[in-house]
Amino acid sequence: MAAAAAPAARPGLLLLRRSDATFSAALRARYRVFDFYASGAPLRSFLAAAAAEADPPRAALVVAGGAILVDLTDHAVGLLIAVLRRVSAADRYVRAGLWPAQGDYPLTSKLSGKRVGIIGLGSIGWLIAKRLEAFGCVVSYHSRAPKASVPYRYFPDAHALAADSDALVVACALNDATRRIVGRRVLDALGPGGVVVNVARGGNVDEQELIAALQEGRIAGAGLDVFENEPHVPPELRGMDNVVLTAHEAVFTEESTADLRELMIGNLEAFFSGKPLLTPVPLP
């Protein structure tokens, strides 16, 4: 009688970032998971040990950005509203019991009708623009080249865009051309009534120049989800009432995280079974 065939070994999967228990359990049910943080080993030692166990070695880069863009763009608009209406500062005012003693909170500024410039009109910038249209905002943008199919006014550089805007939303990739694209010159063009919102990367904004512009009243406020040296946020920003800060969380909600888990597992299953990925990313 022929011996039964041994069950095929489950594919090995490197887990190099911390993950919540639900997602980790879903991965472990399908794969041999090599968890860097659970191992407690130095990275080089961990990778060497995982490579020795995984047979045959294969690799997949899984990107599931289709699942999170909507929440990121909602957050960007939320930050803009929160800065203009000074929601966080007003919340602290009420919680501190200042309303009975000092009266109504000082007047703030509305979003409706504002001229909003978007730096980077890719998938994220486009969704932000569509949301701002619903508020009656006048949207314009700067990117590497004008987009033939969009109705918004194009500016060839960030300085010209800022000079024609009441608020700037940074939604571009971080590269050599966009590193610190929002610096002193752009901030001064935006002016003392202007607001900056950054949901891209911390390096897109010159953080020290932004702090100086806020301290000196050369711009009115900022909403920041990303920072140059995360998770460390400059104390100057933490102490400003005209700044709204979030912990690089724009892309994450309960719904988007659940969608992201499903999409990542779908990509992994497609990869290990030799099928086309659900969200392939072309390599340069």
N, C-alpha and C positions, 0 to 999 in steps of 0.2 A: 504494500500500500504506500503510495507516494506521500511524502511528508507535506503538510500544509505549508503554503508559501508564507514567509514571514511578512508581517504587515510593513508597508512602506513607512520609512521614518518621516515624521512630520518636518516640514521645512523649518530652518532656523531663522530667527528674526532678531536683529539687534534693536534694543530699545534704549536710545541714548538720551532721552529726556524724561523727566518725571511725568507720570500719567496717573489719572484718577483710577480708583479701584475698579469701577465698572468697565472701563476700556481695557485695563490690564487683564481682567478676567476674560474678556471676549477674545483678546489676543492669545492668551495661554490655552484657551480651549481649542485653538486652531493650529498653533505653532509652538515650536521650542523657543521660548523667549529668553534671550540673554539680556538681562536688565542691568545696565551700567550702575545706576544708583543703588540698586539692591545688593550689588556685588561688593561694594565698598573698596574695590581695587582701583589703583591708578589707571587712567584711561589706556595707556599703552599695554599694560599687563592684561587688562580686561579684553582688549581687542585681540591680543595674541591668543588668549585662552579660547575666546569665542571662535576664532578662525580655525583653531586646531580641532574643535568639536564639530563645526558645521561642515557637512559634506553632501553635495559639492558646494563650494562657495558661490553664492549668487548675490546680486545686489539690486535693490529697486529704490528709486527716488519717488516717493508718493506725495503728490501735491493735491490738496483738496480745496483750493481756493474758491471754487464755485459755490460752496456751502456757506461762506462767511462774509461775502461782500455786502450783502444787504444790511447786516447788523453793523458792519463797520461804517457804512454811509449814514445809517440812522444816528449812530453815535456822534459822527462829525457834526451833523446838523444840531444834535442835542447840545454839544459843547458850545456851538455858536450862539444858540439861544441862551444857554446858561450864563455865558459871559456878558452878552448884551443886556439881559435882564437881571444880572448879578444874583442869580438864584442861590448859589452857595453862600454868598455873603449875607443875603437876606435871611436865609435859614439860620445862620449863626446869630444874627441880630435878634430874631424872635426867640431862639433858644436861650440867649443870654438875658432875657427879660427886659430888653431895652425899649420895646414897643410902648409899654405904658409910660415909661419915664421920658422918652425922647420923641414920641409920636411916630407918625408914618415914616416908612423907609424912604430915602431920597429917590427921586424919579430915575428911571433907567431908560434904555433905548430899545426900540422894536426891531425885529428882523424884517418885517414886511417892507418891500420896496428898496431894501439896501442893494448897493452895487457890490456884488461878491465876485472876487477873482479867484479862480481855481488854478493852482500850479500842478499840472499833470492831468490831462483829460483822457486817461485810460479808462478801464472798466470801473474803477472806484470813482474817479473824478466825474465820469458821465452820470453815474447814479446819484452822486451828490448834487450835480447840476439839476437833474430832474426833480429832486426833492425841493430844491431852492426855488424852482419855477413855481411850485405850488404856493409858496409864500409871496409870490409877486416880486421876487428879487430879479435884478438885472444881472445876468451871469455873463462873465467873460473868462478867458483862460489863456494860459501860456503852456506850450509844450514844445517838443523838438521841431514840430512842423504843424501847420494848420490842418484841421480835419475838414475835409470837403463836405462831409455829410451832416455837420452840426450847425445849429442856428446861432451859436454864440460868437461874440466878437473875439478874434484872435489877437494877441499881443506877442511881438517877437522876443521880448525878454521880460523877466520878472519885475524889473524896475518900472517899466512902462505900465505893466498890469497893476502894480501897487498904486501908482499915481492916479489911476482911474477907478480905484476901488475903495469901499468903506471897510471891507473885510477881506482877508486872504485865507484861503483854505489850502493847506499843503497836502497833496495827494499823489506825489510823484515817487518814482523809484529813487534809491540812493545810489549814485555813481559819481564819477569824477566831475561830471558837468553839473550835478545837482547838489553836491556836498556844500552845505552852508549857503544855499541859493538865497535864503532869506537872511541877509546880513544888514549892516548899518544902513547902506544906501537904500535898500528896499524898504526897510522899516521907516526911514525918514520920508520916503516917497508916500508911504501909506498914511502917515501923519497922525496928529494927536488924537483924532477921533477914531482911529483905525483899530481893528481887532485881528489877531492872528490865531488860526486854529491849525494844529498839526496832528494828523492821524497817519502820517507816512513813516518816517524814521527820524530819530532824534538828530542825526547828523545833517538833515536837510535845513535845519535852522541853527544859526550861530547863537548858541545859548547865552553866552556872555553879553553879546550885543543886544539880545532880546531883554535880558535882565536890565541892562543900562537904559534901554528905551522905555521900559516900564517904570523904572525908578525916576526917570527924568520927565515923565509925562509926554514923551514923544510919540507913544501910542497909548490907546485907552485900555487894552486888556488882551488876554490870551487864554486859549483853551488848549491844553496839551495832554495828549495821551501817550506821547513818546518823548524820550530824553536821551541826551548824549551818553550818559554813563549809568544806564539802568542797572539795578533798581534805585540807584542813588539820585535824588532830586536836590538841586541846589537849595539851601535854606532860604535864600532870598526869594525864590519863587513860592516856597511854602508859606511865607509870611505875608503874601500880597492878597488883598481882598478882591482885586480885579483880575485874578487868575484862577481858572478852574483846572484842577489836576486829576487825572485818572491813571491807573496803574497798567498801561499798555493792555487795556482790556476791551478796546473798541470792537474787536472781531468776535468776542466771546459772549454768548448768551446760552441759556439752557438748551434752547432750540437749535442754535447753530452748532453747539458742541455735539449734540446727538446726531445731527445731520453729518457732521464732520467724521464722527466715528464710523458711521455706516459707509460713507464714501471711501474712507481710508481702507476699511476692511474689504470693500468691494474691489478696490484697486489691487490690494495684496492678493486676494483670491484669483483675480484675473492674471496677475503676473506669474504666480506660482503654477497656474494651470496652462500657461502659454497662450492666453487669450489677450486681445487688445485691452489696454487700460481704459478705464472709464474716463479719466481725465489725463490724457497724455500730454507731456510737456516737451516740445521739440528742443533739442539741444543745438547750440550754435555751431 
